[in-house]
Amino acid sequence: MPQLLMIPGSLREASSSRATVRAMEARIGDRASCVTADVGRLPHYNADTTDDPAVAAFIAQVEAADGVVFVTPEYNYSIPGVLKNAIDWASRPAYASVFKGKPCFVVTTSGGVMGGVRAQAHLKYVLNGMLARVHIGKEIIVGQANAKVKDGRLADEAVLDFIEEEMTGFLAGL
Ligand SMILES: Cc1cc2nc3c(=O)[nH]c(=O)nc-3n(C[C@H](O)[C@H](O)[C@H](O)COP(=O)(O)O)c2cc1C
């Protein structure tokens, strides 16, 4: 069974991105085993820090995963700093990090109607820079995501159908 590392880009408890991760896991079911990373545990990136256990654990999670699934909001037209920080930690050595060749799947969320589409473009650009294998498919954005959360899960079945279709293709390529 493939292992997926889910990386939400929001730390808050009631996050619509985290709610989307939960709903996606329910849809994935027994087709993959999912682990969720906690990027809020990571210190700020500092190249002088070489022995931080949270950093080592995160890098090991990325390395062990057959695929990495990002579900992130857009902050100020880009990806949240906490997500960029996590990516930076796992991005070394340049062009030879655990992200090199790693299959990656991107979903963006937003409280507004844009669904984080600008953050999506930025994230894919960053992943390309690390030579990750970004899933080629229909762009998945979840607009007005906060209004679609019920009992801690994204409850928009049409959006989840759309995500599932792309996810099925992603899983088939792992
Ligand atoms: C610091 C900050 C910046 C934001 N910038 C944007 C933005 O550029 N575009 C957007 O659509 N929403 C923006 N939002 C609103 C978020 O889409 C909304 O808060 C969303 O619910 C955050 O994701 P979460 O529910 O996973 O925490 C911003 C929110 C915060 C806190």
The ligand as an SDF file (V2000), in Angstrom:
LIG
                    3D

 31 33  0  0  0  0  0  0  0  0999 V2000
   -2.2330   36.0640    7.0510 C   0  0  0  0  0  0  0  0  0  0  0  0
   -3.3700   35.7370    6.1340 C   0  0  0  0  0  0  0  0  0  0  0  0
   -3.2940   36.0670    4.8000 C   0  0  0  0  0  0  0  0  0  0  0  0
   -4.3390   35.7320    3.9330 C   0  0  0  0  0  0  0  0  0  0  0  0
   -4.2160   36.0110    2.6020 N   0  0  0  0  0  0  0  0  0  0  0  0
   -5.1320   35.5370    1.7400 C   0  0  0  0  0  0  0  0  0  0  0  0
   -4.9290   35.6480    0.3320 C   0  0  0  0  0  0  0  0  0  0  0  0
   -3.9500   36.1810   -0.1440 O   0  0  0  0  0  0  0  0  0  0  0  0
   -5.8640   35.1020   -0.4820 N   0  0  0  0  0  0  0  0  0  0  0  0
   -6.9780   34.4830    0.0020 C   0  0  0  0  0  0  0  0  0  0  0  0
   -7.7910   34.0050   -0.7960 O   0  0  0  0  0  0  0  0  0  0  0  0
   -7.2010   34.3740    1.3330 N   0  0  0  0  0  0  0  0  0  0  0  0
   -6.2940   34.8670    2.2000 C   0  0  0  0  0  0  0  0  0  0  0  0
   -6.4840   34.7240    3.5590 N   0  0  0  0  0  0  0  0  0  0  0  0
   -7.7280   34.1250    4.0500 C   0  0  0  0  0  0  0  0  0  0  0  0
   -7.6120   32.6260    4.0820 C   0  0  0  0  0  0  0  0  0  0  0  0
   -7.9880   32.0950    2.8310 O   0  0  0  0  0  0  0  0  0  0  0  0
   -8.5190   32.0350    5.1590 C   0  0  0  0  0  0  0  0  0  0  0  0
   -8.2030   32.6010    6.4070 O   0  0  0  0  0  0  0  0  0  0  0  0
   -8.4170   30.5350    5.2150 C   0  0  0  0  0  0  0  0  0  0  0  0
   -9.4680   30.0310    5.9790 O   0  0  0  0  0  0  0  0  0  0  0  0
   -7.1010   30.0620    5.8110 C   0  0  0  0  0  0  0  0  0  0  0  0
   -6.9630   28.6660    5.6720 O   0  0  0  0  0  0  0  0  0  0  0  0
   -7.3150   27.6470    6.8550 P   0  0  0  0  0  0  0  0  0  0  0  0
   -8.8220   27.6340    6.9810 O   0  0  0  0  0  0  0  0  0  0  0  0
   -6.7860   26.3290    6.3640 O   0  0  0  0  0  0  0  0  0  0  0  0
   -6.6530   28.1220    8.1060 O   0  0  0  0  0  0  0  0  0  0  0  0
   -5.4700   35.0750    4.4360 C   0  0  0  0  0  0  0  0  0  0  0  0
   -5.5470   34.7620    5.7910 C   0  0  0  0  0  0  0  0  0  0  0  0
   -4.5030   35.0770    6.6310 C   0  0  0  0  0  0  0  0  0  0  0  0
   -4.5830   34.6880    8.0930 C   0  0  0  0  0  0  0  0  0  0  0  0
  1  2  1  0
  2  3  1  0
  2 30  2  0
  3  4  2  0
  4  5  1  0
  4 28  1  0
  5  6  2  0
  6  7  1  0
  6 13  1  0
  7  8  2  0
  7  9  1  0
  9 10  1  0
 10 11  2  0
 10 12  1  0
 12 13  2  0
 13 14  1  0
 14 15  1  0
 14 28  1  0
 15 16  1  0
 16 17  1  0
 16 18  1  0
 18 19  1  0
 18 20  1  0
 20 21  1  0
 20 22  1  0
 22 23  1  0
 23 24  1  0
 24 25  2  0
 24 26  1  0
 24 27  1  0
 28 29  2  0
 29 30  1  0
 30 31  1  0
M  END
$$$$
